[in-house]
Amino acid sequence: MTTREPVLILGAGLMGRLLGVTLAQSGYPVQLVDAAADAQQAGGAARIAAAMLAPLAESAVTEPNVVAMGRYALPRWRALCAGLAQPVYFQQNGTLIVWHRQDAREAVRFEALLRRTTAHIPELPAPQALDATALAEVEPAVAGRFAQGLYLPDEGQLDNRQLLDALLATLHGLGAAVRWGCAMTLAQALSWQREHPHGWVLDCRGLGARADWTAHAAHAPHPGTARARGPLRGVRGEVVRLHAPDVTLRRPTRLLHPRYPIYIAPKPDHLFVIGATEIESDDLSPASVRSTLELLSAAYAVHPGFAEARVLELCSQCRPTLPDNLPAVVEPAPRVLQINGLYRHGFMISPALHDAVIEYMNTQQTTLADRLGLAFVRHDTRDPAPCTA
């Protein structure tokens, strides 16, 4: 039996756990290290996210290559979840978009953006316009509250915390080593690699890798390289987690608003994650009163049953974001990969980045990254793979 080379993964969040599971399943000796004190404190933005898998809905605010990654990832999520030690809630019942009459102009603009996307990416199902009758059939819970809506077929969601727990349980079952309270730097990881010259280092620390990405930007040898290697920043998001026994929604629902669309993501057992805010800030303080009032008011506007819901958590977290708001993979040294910049699309696109990294580790090729427009800076060229954005 061929002995696989060891793999050291910095960061035991979503990306680190996904890669760790696949590599351990393939026979690699895997070690994950994370600065968090324990599993409940690990995961960063992934732990509070809504985990919606909505490439068409997100196309109104992101680039075509991110939409392509999200479309690619949808069937991959089903396969990845099937190989885990514990069940994970996953559904693909589409996304519902609704709006109040005074926001009809915003709805026209939003629908035009979606139809432009489906013309550019024909494998995405086109949005379906709903009148009040069709809306009541698609989502009975909002019947009589909105005159129009849009239904986006095939979009999905999963339970982020179930997934993180299942990934960790699978890692333990495969014998992978997971060390908490270990804030290893990239320099320390490179020292480990000198002791394991055929080993791989995968840096999945998110904002924890900020110093290394800032150094990339300062020393980028080519303008195109700087695009994929610019400094990381935090983009703050705030969500409310509610238990609402009187509310039943079949799918994620977005309420259009001139400033930002508010989303309601249903989870098992009448748990709902509600969010919208996107603030250019590294602030990790608790959620603001303004954000909380806006989120709860929007939820009540969608369904009056939220009035009797119980607030389980008010959460805030910062998402790792590169200057162009796009993800990138960088190989600063042989067999060292830095995966970062997933921004607000972590769950939507992570299987695409996962598959691109696994392909490169196995074949030294970036075929998938090139096809999806993922910036992939290789050590041999120090220039990113082509990006279609």
Stockholm file with secondary structure:
# STOCKHOLM 1.0

chainA/1-389         MTTREPVLILGAGLMGRLLGVTLAQSGYPVQLVDAAADAQQAGGAARIAAAMLAPLAESAVTEPNVVAMGRYALPRWRALCAGLAQPVYFQQNGTLIVWHRQDAREAVRFEALLRRTTAHIPELPAPQALDATALAEVEPAVAGRFAQGLYLPDEGQLDNRQLLDALLATLHGLGAAVRWGCAMTLAQALSWQREHPHGWVLDCRGLGARADWTAHAAHAPHPGTARARGPLRGVRGEVVRLHAPDVTLRRPTRLLHPRYPIYIAPKPDHLFVIGATEIESDDLSPASVRSTLELLSAAYAVHPGFAEARVLELCSQCRPTLPDNLPAVVEPAPRVLQINGLYRHGFMISPALHDAVIEYMNTQQTTLADRLGLAFVRHDTRDPAPCTA
#=GR chainA/1-389 SS CCCCCCEEEECCSHHHHHHHHHHHHTTCCEEEECSSSSGGGCCTHHHHCCCEECHHHHTTTSCHHHHHHHHHHHHHHHHHHHTSSSCCCEECCCEEEECCGGGHHHHHHHHHHHHHHHHHSTTSCCCEEEEHHHHHHHCGGGTTTCSEEEEETTCEEECHHHHHHHHHHHHHHTTCEEESSCCCCHHHHHHHHHHSTTCEEEECCGGGGHHHHHHHHHHCSSHHHHHHHCCCEEEEEEEEEEECTTCCCSSCEEECCSSCCEEEEEEGGGEEEEECCCBSCCCCSCCCHHHHHHHHHHHHHHCGGGGGCEEEEEEEEEEEECTTSCCEEEEEETTEEEEECCGGGHHHHHHHHHHHHHHHHHHSCCHHHHHHTCEEECTTTCSBCCCCC
#=GC SS_cons         CCCCCCEEEECCSHHHHHHHHHHHHTTCCEEEECSSSSGGGCCTHHHHCCCEECHHHHTTTSCHHHHHHHHHHHHHHHHHHHTSSSCCCEECCCEEEECCGGGHHHHHHHHHHHHHHHHHSTTSCCCEEEEHHHHHHHCGGGTTTCSEEEEETTCEEECHHHHHHHHHHHHHHTTCEEESSCCCCHHHHHHHHHHSTTCEEEECCGGGGHHHHHHHHHHCSSHHHHHHHCCCEEEEEEEEEEECTTCCCSSCEEECCSSCCEEEEEEGGGEEEEECCCBSCCCCSCCCHHHHHHHHHHHHHHCGGGGGCEEEEEEEEEEEECTTSCCEEEEEETTEEEEECCGGGHHHHHHHHHHHHHHHHHHSCCHHHHHHTCEEECTTTCSBCCCCC
//
